[in-house]
Amino acid sequence: MNNNPFNVLSALRNSLPEGEEITTNTPKKQSHNVLKLFYEVKGRGGKPATIISCPIDMSDNEVSILASELKKKLATGGSTRGGEILLLGDHRQQLRDILEAKGFTVKG
């Protein structure tokens, strides 16, 4: 009995049809790349805040990672909640530049 995994893989490779490529890459949804920017002062004690609304299909982990990167690049505080990133201060133009460089489409 031969338990060599390379022989098993070789036999499996030989059993596959020739000339056909098997791809597992699925294209990302276009809506996954669209972010909306808002600027608010009302209800925050007169302090400005920039809010980024992320699409529904972005996971909480992805939103958290993006928020962390943005806070470091802009040297500001902020938080995430319910698919939104809140950054303290008015950073709309800087955010557009950063997010478009990362491949996102920015609206607002």
Biopython code that builds the backbone (N, CA, C, O; Angstrom):
import numpy as np
from Bio.PDB.StructureBuilder import StructureBuilder

atoms = [
    (1, "MET", "N", (0.849, -1.171, 0.000)),
    (1, "MET", "CA", (0.000, 0.000, 0.000)),
    (1, "MET", "C", (0.894, 1.234, 0.000)),
    (1, "MET", "O", (1.802, 1.355, 0.823)),
    (2, "ASN", "N", (0.628, 2.154, -0.938)),
    (2, "ASN", "CA", (1.455, 3.342, -1.086)),
    (2, "ASN", "C", (0.713, 4.558, -0.547)),
    (2, "ASN", "O", (-0.333, 4.934, -1.077)),
    (3, "ASN", "N", (1.246, 5.170, 0.499)),
    (3, "ASN", "CA", (0.599, 6.322, 1.127)),
    (3, "ASN", "C", (1.293, 7.631, 0.784)),
    (3, "ASN", "O", (1.111, 8.628, 1.483)),
    (4, "ASN", "N", (2.077, 7.644, -0.269)),
    (4, "ASN", "CA", (2.783, 8.850, -0.669)),
    (4, "ASN", "C", (1.773, 9.849, -1.246)),
    (4, "ASN", "O", (1.117, 9.541, -2.241)),
    (5, "PRO", "N", (1.630, 11.048, -0.642)),
    (5, "PRO", "CA", (0.631, 12.008, -1.128)),
    (5, "PRO", "C", (0.948, 12.527, -2.539)),
    (5, "PRO", "O", (0.039, 12.919, -3.270)),
    (6, "PHE", "N", (2.222, 12.531, -2.923)),
    (6, "PHE", "CA", (2.576, 13.011, -4.244)),
    (6, "PHE", "C", (2.085, 12.058, -5.337)),
    (6, "PHE", "O", (1.698, 12.494, -6.421)),
    (7, "ASN", "N", (2.104, 10.780, -5.049)),
    (7, "ASN", "CA", (1.596, 9.814, -6.016)),
    (7, "ASN", "C", (0.082, 9.948, -6.169)),
    (7, "ASN", "O", (-0.454, 9.821, -7.269)),
    (8, "VAL", "N", (-0.587, 10.203, -5.072)),
    (8, "VAL", "CA", (-2.032, 10.383, -5.113)),
    (8, "VAL", "C", (-2.378, 11.638, -5.920)),
    (8, "VAL", "O", (-3.292, 11.616, -6.745)),
    (9, "LEU", "N", (-1.644, 12.737, -5.680)),
    (9, "LEU", "CA", (-1.879, 13.969, -6.424)),
    (9, "LEU", "C", (-1.566, 13.797, -7.906)),
    (9, "LEU", "O", (-2.278, 14.322, -8.761)),
    (10, "SER", "N", (-0.517, 13.071, -8.201)),
    (10, "SER", "CA", (-0.158, 12.820, -9.591)),
    (10, "SER", "C", (-1.258, 12.033, -10.298)),
    (10, "SER", "O", (-1.599, 12.332, -11.443)),
    (11, "ALA", "N", (-1.801, 11.049, -9.634)),
    (11, "ALA", "CA", (-2.880, 10.260, -10.218)),
    (11, "ALA", "C", (-4.122, 11.125, -10.425)),
    (11, "ALA", "O", (-4.812, 10.989, -11.436)),
    (12, "LEU", "N", (-4.406, 12.005, -9.482)),
    (12, "LEU", "CA", (-5.545, 12.908, -9.604)),
    (12, "LEU", "C", (-5.342, 13.876, -10.769)),
    (12, "LEU", "O", (-6.267, 14.124, -11.542)),
    (13, "ARG", "N", (-4.133, 14.420, -10.892)),
    (13, "ARG", "CA", (-3.813, 15.337, -11.982)),
    (13, "ARG", "C", (-3.982, 14.656, -13.332)),
    (13, "ARG", "O", (-4.479, 15.269, -14.277)),
    (14, "ASN", "N", (-3.575, 13.395, -13.432)),
    (14, "ASN", "CA", (-3.691, 12.657, -14.683)),
    (14, "ASN", "C", (-5.137, 12.340, -15.027)),
    (14, "ASN", "O", (-5.454, 12.122, -16.196)),
    (15, "SER", "N", (-6.025, 12.309, -14.029)),
    (15, "SER", "CA", (-7.422, 11.988, -14.295)),
    (15, "SER", "C", (-8.231, 13.199, -14.767)),
    (15, "SER", "O", (-9.349, 13.041, -15.257)),
    (16, "LEU", "N", (-7.666, 14.425, -14.620)),
    (16, "LEU", "CA", (-8.367, 15.632, -15.051)),
    (16, "LEU", "C", (-8.324, 15.758, -16.570)),
    (16, "LEU", "O", (-7.343, 15.354, -17.194)),
    (17, "PRO", "N", (-9.378, 16.314, -17.176)),
    (17, "PRO", "CA", (-9.381, 16.492, -18.630)),
    (17, "PRO", "C", (-8.316, 17.497, -19.063)),
    (17, "PRO", "O", (-8.014, 18.441, -18.332)),
    (18, "GLU", "N", (-7.752, 17.296, -20.241)),
    (18, "GLU", "CA", (-6.708, 18.173, -20.767)),
    (18, "GLU", "C", (-7.313, 19.439, -21.358)),
    (18, "GLU", "O", (-8.416, 19.415, -21.903)),
    (19, "GLY", "N", (-6.587, 20.538, -21.246)),
    (19, "GLY", "CA", (-6.955, 21.771, -21.928)),
    (19, "GLY", "C", (-8.003, 22.610, -21.232)),
    (19, "GLY", "O", (-8.235, 23.741, -21.657)),
    (20, "GLU", "N", (-8.639, 22.128, -20.204)),
    (20, "GLU", "CA", (-9.648, 22.918, -19.507)),
    (20, "GLU", "C", (-9.036, 23.506, -18.241)),
    (20, "GLU", "O", (-8.392, 22.815, -17.451)),
    (21, "GLU", "N", (-9.259, 24.794, -18.081)),
    (21, "GLU", "CA", (-8.769, 25.445, -16.874)),
    (21, "GLU", "C", (-9.921, 25.599, -15.896)),
    (21, "GLU", "O", (-11.033, 25.967, -16.275)),
    (22, "ILE", "N", (-9.645, 25.320, -14.665)),
    (22, "ILE", "CA", (-10.649, 25.455, -13.618)),
    (22, "ILE", "C", (-10.319, 26.718, -12.844)),
    (22, "ILE", "O", (-9.242, 26.830, -12.259)),
    (23, "THR", "N", (-11.239, 27.666, -12.839)),
    (23, "THR", "CA", (-11.015, 28.913, -12.118)),
    (23, "THR", "C", (-12.010, 29.019, -10.978)),
    (23, "THR", "O", (-13.174, 28.637, -11.103)),
    (24, "THR", "N", (-11.529, 29.544, -9.871)),
    (24, "THR", "CA", (-12.395, 29.735, -8.711)),
    (24, "THR", "C", (-12.573, 31.207, -8.388)),
    (24, "THR", "O", (-13.248, 31.558, -7.420)),
    (25, "ASN", "N", (-11.965, 32.075, -9.202)),
    (25, "ASN", "CA", (-12.075, 33.507, -8.941)),
    (25, "ASN", "C", (-13.441, 34.008, -9.357)),
    (25, "ASN", "O", (-13.872, 33.804, -10.492)),
    (26, "THR", "N", (-14.117, 34.663, -8.433)),
    (26, "THR", "CA", (-15.393, 35.281, -8.762)),
    (26, "THR", "C", (-15.203, 36.788, -8.695)),
    (26, "THR", "O", (-14.569, 37.287, -7.766)),
    (27, "PRO", "N", (-15.737, 37.515, -9.658)),
    (27, "PRO", "CA", (-15.567, 38.969, -9.635)),
    (27, "PRO", "C", (-16.295, 39.589, -8.457)),
    (27, "PRO", "O", (-17.356, 39.118, -8.046)),
    (28, "LYS", "N", (-15.705, 40.663, -7.914)),
    (28, "LYS", "CA", (-16.342, 41.366, -6.805)),
    (28, "LYS", "C", (-17.543, 42.144, -7.314)),
    (28, "LYS", "O", (-17.563, 42.625, -8.447)),
    (29, "LYS", "N", (-18.521, 42.255, -6.468)),
    (29, "LYS", "CA", (-19.687, 43.045, -6.818)),
    (29, "LYS", "C", (-19.275, 44.507, -6.929)),
    (29, "LYS", "O", (-18.440, 44.989, -6.164)),
    (30, "GLN", "N", (-19.866, 45.198, -7.885)),
    (30, "GLN", "CA", (-19.527, 46.597, -8.098)),
    (30, "GLN", "C", (-19.953, 47.456, -6.912)),
    (30, "GLN", "O", (-19.276, 48.434, -6.593)),
    (31, "SER", "N", (-21.058, 47.116, -6.254)),
    (31, "SER", "CA", (-21.547, 47.919, -5.137)),
    (31, "SER", "C", (-20.606, 47.836, -3.934)),
    (31, "SER", "O", (-20.667, 48.686, -3.045)),
    (32, "HIS", "N", (-19.754, 46.841, -3.898)),
    (32, "HIS", "CA", (-18.820, 46.684, -2.782)),
    (32, "HIS", "C", (-17.779, 47.801, -2.767)),
    (32, "HIS", "O", (-17.152, 48.049, -1.737)),
    (33, "ASN", "N", (-17.592, 48.471, -3.894)),
    (33, "ASN", "CA", (-16.570, 49.502, -3.988)),
    (33, "ASN", "C", (-17.109, 50.916, -3.850)),
    (33, "ASN", "O", (-16.332, 51.865, -3.953)),
    (34, "VAL", "N", (-18.407, 51.101, -3.621)),
    (34, "VAL", "CA", (-18.999, 52.437, -3.542)),
    (34, "VAL", "C", (-19.169, 52.843, -2.079)),
    (34, "VAL", "O", (-19.851, 52.168, -1.307)),
    (35, "LEU", "N", (-18.533, 53.968, -1.711)),
    (35, "LEU", "CA", (-18.641, 54.511, -0.360)),
    (35, "LEU", "C", (-19.273, 55.892, -0.442)),
    (35, "LEU", "O", (-19.033, 56.627, -1.400)),
    (36, "LYS", "N", (-20.080, 56.252, 0.557)),
    (36, "LYS", "CA", (-20.728, 57.561, 0.581)),
    (36, "LYS", "C", (-20.159, 58.389, 1.725)),
    (36, "LYS", "O", (-20.027, 57.908, 2.851)),
    (37, "LEU", "N", (-19.820, 59.652, 1.420)),
    (37, "LEU", "CA", (-19.265, 60.569, 2.413)),
    (37, "LEU", "C", (-20.331, 61.557, 2.876)),
    (37, "LEU", "O", (-21.101, 62.076, 2.067)),
    (38, "PHE", "N", (-20.370, 61.810, 4.169)),
    (38, "PHE", "CA", (-21.263, 62.809, 4.755)),
    (38, "PHE", "C", (-20.449, 63.680, 5.692)),
    (38, "PHE", "O", (-19.453, 63.235, 6.262)),
    (39, "TYR", "N", (-20.877, 64.928, 5.847)),
    (39, "TYR", "CA", (-20.253, 65.855, 6.782)),
    (39, "TYR", "C", (-21.327, 66.347, 7.727)),
    (39, "TYR", "O", (-22.365, 66.837, 7.281)),
    (40, "GLU", "N", (-21.099, 66.226, 9.017)),
    (40, "GLU", "CA", (-22.094, 66.633, 10.017)),
    (40, "GLU", "C", (-21.465, 67.494, 11.098)),
    (40, "GLU", "O", (-20.323, 67.281, 11.509)),
    (41, "VAL", "N", (-22.236, 68.464, 11.544)),
    (41, "VAL", "CA", (-21.856, 69.277, 12.700)),
    (41, "VAL", "C", (-22.983, 69.232, 13.725)),
    (41, "VAL", "O", (-22.742, 69.244, 14.932)),
    (42, "LYS", "N", (-24.211, 69.180, 13.230)),
    (42, "LYS", "CA", (-25.398, 69.213, 14.085)),
    (42, "LYS", "C", (-25.448, 67.988, 15.002)),
    (42, "LYS", "O", (-25.211, 66.864, 14.560)),
    (43, "GLY", "N", (-25.754, 68.211, 16.260)),
    (43, "GLY", "CA", (-25.897, 67.126, 17.223)),
    (43, "GLY", "C", (-24.579, 66.635, 17.794)),
    (43, "GLY", "O", (-24.544, 65.637, 18.513)),
    (44, "ARG", "N", (-23.510, 67.320, 17.482)),
    (44, "ARG", "CA", (-22.192, 66.909, 17.973)),
    (44, "ARG", "C", (-21.515, 68.027, 18.769)),
    (44, "ARG", "O", (-20.289, 68.061, 18.880)),
    (45, "GLY", "N", (-22.296, 68.914, 19.307)),
    (45, "GLY", "CA", (-21.745, 70.000, 20.116)),
    (45, "GLY", "C", (-20.945, 70.989, 19.288)),
    (45, "GLY", "O", (-20.031, 71.629, 19.806)),
    (46, "GLY", "N", (-21.273, 71.125, 18.008)),
    (46, "GLY", "CA", (-20.566, 72.053, 17.134)),
    (46, "GLY", "C", (-19.269, 71.514, 16.581)),
    (46, "GLY", "O", (-18.565, 72.212, 15.851)),
    (47, "LYS", "N", (-18.947, 70.292, 16.917)),
    (47, "LYS", "CA", (-17.695, 69.708, 16.436)),
    (47, "LYS", "C", (-17.953, 68.966, 15.119)),
    (47, "LYS", "O", (-18.889, 68.171, 15.030)),
    (48, "PRO", "N", (-17.131, 69.220, 14.102)),
    (48, "PRO", "CA", (-17.348, 68.578, 12.799)),
    (48, "PRO", "C", (-16.954, 67.100, 12.814)),
    (48, "PRO", "O", (-16.041, 66.683, 13.526)),
    (49, "ALA", "N", (-17.680, 66.326, 12.000)),
    (49, "ALA", "CA", (-17.385, 64.901, 11.853)),
    (49, "ALA", "C", (-17.635, 64.504, 10.406)),
    (49, "ALA", "O", (-18.591, 64.962, 9.780)),
    (50, "THR", "N", (-16.772, 63.654, 9.887)),
    (50, "THR", "CA", (-16.941, 63.105, 8.552)),
    (50, "THR", "C", (-17.378, 61.660, 8.711)),
    (50, "THR", "O", (-16.751, 60.889, 9.437)),
    (51, "ILE", "N", (-18.455, 61.296, 8.030)),
    (51, "ILE", "CA", (-19.009, 59.950, 8.147)),
    (51, "ILE", "C", (-18.915, 59.258, 6.798)),
    (51, "ILE", "O", (-19.291, 59.825, 5.771)),
    (52, "ILE", "N", (-18.415, 58.038, 6.806)),
    (52, "ILE", "CA", (-18.323, 57.216, 5.605)),
    (52, "ILE", "C", (-19.328, 56.089, 5.761)),
    (52, "ILE", "O", (-19.245, 55.305, 6.707)),
    (53, "SER", "N", (-20.266, 56.005, 4.846)),
    (53, "SER", "CA", (-21.257, 54.940, 4.861)),
    (53, "SER", "C", (-20.774, 53.825, 3.942)),
    (53, "SER", "O", (-20.619, 54.025, 2.737)),
    (54, "CYS", "N", (-20.541, 52.663, 4.515)),
    (54, "CYS", "CA", (-20.029, 51.522, 3.761)),
    (54, "CYS", "C", (-21.193, 50.682, 3.235)),
    (54, "CYS", "O", (-22.274, 50.692, 3.825)),
    (55, "PRO", "N", (-20.985, 49.954, 2.129)),
    (55, "PRO", "CA", (-22.055, 49.107, 1.597)),
    (55, "PRO", "C", (-22.397, 47.957, 2.533)),
    (55, "PRO", "O", (-21.585, 47.565, 3.371)),
    (56, "ILE", "N", (-23.596, 47.422, 2.388)),
    (56, "ILE", "CA", (-24.091, 46.359, 3.262)),
    (56, "ILE", "C", (-23.243, 45.096, 3.141)),
    (56, "ILE", "O", (-23.051, 44.380, 4.124)),
    (57, "ASP", "N", (-22.734, 44.818, 1.934)),
    (57, "ASP", "CA", (-22.002, 43.565, 1.739)),
    (57, "ASP", "C", (-20.566, 43.611, 2.253)),
    (57, "ASP", "O", (-19.834, 42.633, 2.107)),
    (58, "MET", "N", (-20.147, 44.731, 2.852)),
    (58, "MET", "CA", (-18.835, 44.803, 3.496)),
    (58, "MET", "C", (-18.973, 44.250, 4.914)),
    (58, "MET", "O", (-19.865, 44.659, 5.657)),
    (59, "SER", "N", (-18.101, 43.333, 5.284)),
    (59, "SER", "CA", (-18.189, 42.746, 6.621)),
    (59, "SER", "C", (-17.734, 43.756, 7.684)),
    (59, "SER", "O", (-17.050, 44.732, 7.376)),
    (60, "ASP", "N", (-18.119, 43.509, 8.919)),
    (60, "ASP", "CA", (-17.715, 44.385, 10.025)),
    (60, "ASP", "C", (-16.204, 44.415, 10.171)),
    (60, "ASP", "O", (-15.634, 45.449, 10.518)),
    (61, "ASN", "N", (-15.552, 43.289, 9.909)),
    (61, "ASN", "CA", (-14.096, 43.219, 9.997)),
    (61, "ASN", "C", (-13.450, 44.110, 8.934)),
    (61, "ASN", "O", (-12.483, 44.812, 9.226)),
    (62, "GLU", "N", (-13.972, 44.090, 7.708)),
    (62, "GLU", "CA", (-13.436, 44.932, 6.640)),
    (62, "GLU", "C", (-13.624, 46.405, 6.958)),
    (62, "GLU", "O", (-12.730, 47.214, 6.712)),
    (63, "VAL", "N", (-14.786, 46.762, 7.506)),
    (63, "VAL", "CA", (-15.058, 48.145, 7.888)),
    (63, "VAL", "C", (-14.092, 48.582, 8.986)),
    (63, "VAL", "O", (-13.563, 49.692, 8.945)),
    (64, "SER", "N", (-13.865, 47.718, 9.956)),
    (64, "SER", "CA", (-12.961, 48.034, 11.061)),
    (64, "SER", "C", (-11.520, 48.225, 10.580)),
    (64, "SER", "O", (-10.825, 49.131, 11.037)),
    (65, "ILE", "N", (-11.079, 47.372, 9.662)),
    (65, "ILE", "CA", (-9.719, 47.489, 9.122)),
    (65, "ILE", "C", (-9.570, 48.785, 8.330)),
    (65, "ILE", "O", (-8.566, 49.484, 8.467)),
    (66, "LEU", "N", (-10.567, 49.108, 7.500)),
    (66, "LEU", "CA", (-10.528, 50.343, 6.724)),
    (66, "LEU", "C", (-10.511, 51.553, 7.648)),
    (66, "LEU", "O", (-9.757, 52.497, 7.410)),
    (67, "ALA", "N", (-11.327, 51.543, 8.695)),
    (67, "ALA", "CA", (-11.369, 52.660, 9.645)),
    (67, "ALA", "C", (-10.020, 52.846, 10.321)),
    (67, "ALA", "O", (-9.561, 53.975, 10.492)),
    (68, "SER", "N", (-9.392, 51.758, 10.700)),
    (68, "SER", "CA", (-8.089, 51.827, 11.350)),
    (68, "SER", "C", (-7.048, 52.448, 10.427)),
    (68, "SER", "O", (-6.262, 53.291, 10.858)),
    (69, "GLU", "N", (-7.039, 52.036, 9.156)),
    (69, "GLU", "CA", (-6.097, 52.601, 8.189)),
    (69, "GLU", "C", (-6.329, 54.091, 7.996)),
    (69, "GLU", "O", (-5.378, 54.872, 7.953)),
    (70, "LEU", "N", (-7.595, 54.486, 7.880)),
    (70, "LEU", "CA", (-7.914, 55.890, 7.644)),
    (70, "LEU", "C", (-7.546, 56.753, 8.847)),
    (70, "LEU", "O", (-7.010, 57.849, 8.682)),
    (71, "LYS", "N", (-7.828, 56.269, 10.050)),
    (71, "LYS", "CA", (-7.496, 57.036, 11.250)),
    (71, "LYS", "C", (-5.985, 57.245, 11.367)),
    (71, "LYS", "O", (-5.540, 58.313, 11.788)),
    (72, "LYS", "N", (-5.208, 56.250, 11.002)),
    (72, "LYS", "CA", (-3.750, 56.383, 11.050)),
    (72, "LYS", "C", (-3.249, 57.366, 10.005)),
    (72, "LYS", "O", (-2.389, 58.197, 10.296)),
    (73, "LYS", "N", (-3.782, 57.278, 8.781)),
    (73, "LYS", "CA", (-3.323, 58.167, 7.715)),
    (73, "LYS", "C", (-3.710, 59.616, 7.978)),
    (73, "LYS", "O", (-2.954, 60.527, 7.642)),
    (74, "LEU", "N", (-4.876, 59.840, 8.573)),
    (74, "LEU", "CA", (-5.356, 61.195, 8.820)),
    (74, "LEU", "C", (-4.983, 61.707, 10.202)),
    (74, "LEU", "O", (-5.218, 62.876, 10.508)),
    (75, "ALA", "N", (-4.415, 60.866, 11.032)),
    (75, "ALA", "CA", (-4.024, 61.230, 12.397)),
    (75, "ALA", "C", (-5.190, 61.854, 13.157)),
    (75, "ALA", "O", (-5.085, 62.953, 13.702)),
    (76, "THR", "N", (-6.295, 61.130, 13.180)),
    (76, "THR", "CA", (-7.490, 61.612, 13.859)),
    (76, "THR", "C", (-8.170, 60.466, 14.589)),
    (76, "THR", "O", (-7.839, 59.300, 14.374)),
    (77, "GLY", "N", (-9.108, 60.795, 15.438)),
    (77, "GLY", "CA", (-9.872, 59.785, 16.148)),
    (77, "GLY", "C", (-11.126, 59.436, 15.382)),
    (77, "GLY", "O", (-11.496, 60.116, 14.425)),
    (78, "GLY", "N", (-11.766, 58.390, 15.804)),
    (78, "GLY", "CA", (-13.000, 57.991, 15.152)),
    (78, "GLY", "C", (-13.504, 56.676, 15.702)),
    (78, "GLY", "O", (-12.950, 56.122, 16.651)),
    (79, "SER", "N", (-14.573, 56.185, 15.084)),
    (79, "SER", "CA", (-15.161, 54.925, 15.525)),
    (79, "SER", "C", (-15.926, 54.296, 14.370)),
    (79, "SER", "O", (-16.123, 54.914, 13.324)),
    (80, "THR", "N", (-16.352, 53.058, 14.582)),
    (80, "THR", "CA", (-17.199, 52.364, 13.607)),
    (80, "THR", "C", (-18.454, 51.888, 14.325)),
    (80, "THR", "O", (-18.426, 51.529, 15.502)),
    (81, "ARG", "N", (-19.563, 51.896, 13.574)),
    (81, "ARG", "CA", (-20.810, 51.414, 14.149)),
    (81, "ARG", "C", (-21.799, 51.185, 13.020)),
    (81, "ARG", "O", (-22.063, 52.096, 12.235)),
    (82, "GLY", "N", (-22.338, 50.003, 12.927)),
    (82, "GLY", "CA", (-23.394, 49.704, 11.979)),
    (82, "GLY", "C", (-23.035, 49.945, 10.526)),
    (82, "GLY", "O", (-23.870, 50.430, 9.762)),
    (83, "GLY", "N", (-21.828, 49.624, 10.129)),
    (83, "GLY", "CA", (-21.422, 49.809, 8.741)),
    (83, "GLY", "C", (-21.033, 51.231, 8.386)),
    (83, "GLY", "O", (-20.905, 51.569, 7.210)),
    (84, "GLU", "N", (-20.842, 52.067, 9.403)),
    (84, "GLU", "CA", (-20.413, 53.441, 9.178)),
    (84, "GLU", "C", (-19.107, 53.710, 9.907)),
    (84, "GLU", "O", (-18.851, 53.168, 10.982)),
    (85, "ILE", "N", (-18.297, 54.549, 9.303)),
    (85, "ILE", "CA", (-17.041, 54.983, 9.917)),
    (85, "ILE", "C", (-17.197, 56.457, 10.236)),
    (85, "ILE", "O", (-17.521, 57.250, 9.351)),
    (86, "LEU", "N", (-16.975, 56.835, 11.476)),
    (86, "LEU", "CA", (-17.054, 58.220, 11.900)),
    (86, "LEU", "C", (-15.636, 58.698, 12.196)),
    (86, "LEU", "O", (-14.932, 58.111, 13.018)),
    (87, "LEU", "N", (-15.224, 59.767, 11.521)),
    (87, "LEU", "CA", (-13.905, 60.358, 11.752)),
    (87, "LEU", "C", (-14.097, 61.779, 12.262)),
    (87, "LEU", "O", (-14.907, 62.532, 11.721)),
    (88, "LEU", "N", (-13.362, 62.145, 13.291)),
    (88, "LEU", "CA", (-13.475, 63.472, 13.872)),
    (88, "LEU", "C", (-12.790, 64.491, 12.971)),
    (88, "LEU", "O", (-11.642, 64.299, 12.571)),
    (89, "GLY", "N", (-13.492, 65.569, 12.654)),
    (89, "GLY", "CA", (-12.941, 66.624, 11.808)),
    (89, "GLY", "C", (-13.461, 66.543, 10.384)),
    (89, "GLY", "O", (-14.134, 65.587, 10.001)),
    (90, "ASP", "N", (-13.130, 67.581, 9.602)),
    (90, "ASP", "CA", (-13.541, 67.645, 8.203)),
    (90, "ASP", "C", (-12.390, 67.147, 7.339)),
    (90, "ASP", "O", (-11.405, 67.856, 7.132)),
    (91, "HIS", "N", (-12.523, 65.920, 6.835)),
    (91, "HIS", "CA", (-11.467, 65.288, 6.037)),
    (91, "HIS", "C", (-11.989, 64.840, 4.677)),
    (91, "HIS", "O", (-11.461, 63.892, 4.095)),
    (92, "ARG", "N", (-13.012, 65.505, 4.167)),
    (92, "ARG", "CA", (-13.668, 65.020, 2.947)),
    (92, "ARG", "C", (-12.728, 64.913, 1.756)),
    (92, "ARG", "O", (-12.698, 63.873, 1.098)),
    (93, "GLN", "N", (-11.953, 65.967, 1.455)),
    (93, "GLN", "CA", (-11.097, 65.925, 0.269)),
    (93, "GLN", "C", (-9.966, 64.911, 0.437)),
    (93, "GLN", "O", (-9.653, 64.177, -0.500)),
    (94, "GLN", "N", (-9.362, 64.863, 1.599)),
    (94, "GLN", "CA", (-8.297, 63.885, 1.852)),
    (94, "GLN", "C", (-8.832, 62.464, 1.743)),
    (94, "GLN", "O", (-8.165, 61.585, 1.198)),
    (95, "LEU", "N", (-10.040, 62.240, 2.262)),
    (95, "LEU", "CA", (-10.640, 60.909, 2.194)),
    (95, "LEU", "C", (-10.920, 60.497, 0.755)),
    (95, "LEU", "O", (-10.699, 59.344, 0.383)),
    (96, "ARG", "N", (-11.411, 61.446, -0.063)),
    (96, "ARG", "CA", (-11.654, 61.122, -1.474)),
    (96, "ARG", "C", (-10.371, 60.634, -2.133)),
    (96, "ARG", "O", (-10.363, 59.616, -2.825)),
    (97, "ASP", "N", (-9.280, 61.374, -1.908)),
    (97, "ASP", "CA", (-7.997, 61.010, -2.520)),
    (97, "ASP", "C", (-7.519, 59.640, -2.045)),
    (97, "ASP", "O", (-7.090, 58.819, -2.856)),
    (98, "ILE", "N", (-7.589, 59.391, -0.750)),
    (98, "ILE", "CA", (-7.108, 58.124, -0.175)),
    (98, "ILE", "C", (-7.967, 56.956, -0.653)),
    (98, "ILE", "O", (-7.441, 55.927, -1.076)),
    (99, "LEU", "N", (-9.285, 57.117, -0.585)),
    (99, "LEU", "CA", (-10.186, 56.016, -0.939)),
    (99, "LEU", "C", (-10.155, 55.705, -2.433)),
    (99, "LEU", "O", (-10.228, 54.539, -2.821)),
    (100, "GLU", "N", (-10.048, 56.733, -3.277)),
    (100, "GLU", "CA", (-9.947, 56.486, -4.713)),
    (100, "GLU", "C", (-8.631, 55.800, -5.054)),
    (100, "GLU", "O", (-8.588, 54.978, -5.969)),
    (101, "ALA", "N", (-7.562, 56.120, -4.341)),
    (101, "ALA", "CA", (-6.284, 55.449, -4.552)),
    (101, "ALA", "C", (-6.354, 53.979, -4.143)),
    (101, "ALA", "O", (-5.615, 53.150, -4.675)),
    (102, "LYS", "N", (-7.246, 53.652, -3.196)),
    (102, "LYS", "CA", (-7.431, 52.269, -2.763)),
    (102, "LYS", "C", (-8.404, 51.506, -3.654)),
    (102, "LYS", "O", (-8.623, 50.314, -3.437)),
    (103, "GLY", "N", (-9.001, 52.171, -4.663)),
    (103, "GLY", "CA", (-9.872, 51.513, -5.606)),
    (103, "GLY", "C", (-11.359, 51.644, -5.326)),
    (103, "GLY", "O", (-12.171, 50.980, -5.971)),
    (104, "PHE", "N", (-11.729, 52.494, -4.370)),
    (104, "PHE", "CA", (-13.137, 52.709, -4.055)),
    (104, "PHE", "C", (-13.714, 53.837, -4.908)),
    (104, "PHE", "O", (-12.981, 54.721, -5.351)),
    (105, "THR", "N", (-15.020, 53.806, -5.137)),
    (105, "THR", "CA", (-15.730, 54.922, -5.754)),
    (105, "THR", "C", (-16.382, 55.704, -4.639)),
    (105, "THR", "O", (-17.101, 55.141, -3.813)),
    (106, "VAL", "N", (-16.131, 57.022, -4.612)),
    (106, "VAL", "CA", (-16.627, 57.861, -3.517)),
    (106, "VAL", "C", (-17.736, 58.753, -4.038)),
    (106, "VAL", "O", (-17.575, 59.437, -5.050)),
    (107, "LYS", "N", (-18.861, 58.741, -3.341)),
    (107, "LYS", "CA", (-19.994, 59.606, -3.668)),
    (107, "LYS", "C", (-20.266, 60.519, -2.484)),
    (107, "LYS", "O", (-20.059, 60.145, -1.329)),
    (108, "GLY", "N", (-20.733, 61.721, -2.789)),
    (108, "GLY", "CA", (-21.090, 62.653, -1.737)),
    (108, "GLY", "C", (-20.043, 63.674, -1.444)),
    (108, "GLY", "O", (-20.233, 64.519, -0.569)),
]
sb = StructureBuilder()
sb.init_structure("model")
sb.init_model(0)
sb.init_chain("A")
sb.init_seg("    ")
for serial, (resi, resn, name, xyz) in enumerate(atoms, 1):
    if name == "N":
        sb.init_residue(resn, " ", resi, " ")
    sb.init_atom(name, np.array(xyz, "f"), 0.0, 1.0, " ", f" {name:<3s}", serial, name[0])
structure = sb.get_structure()
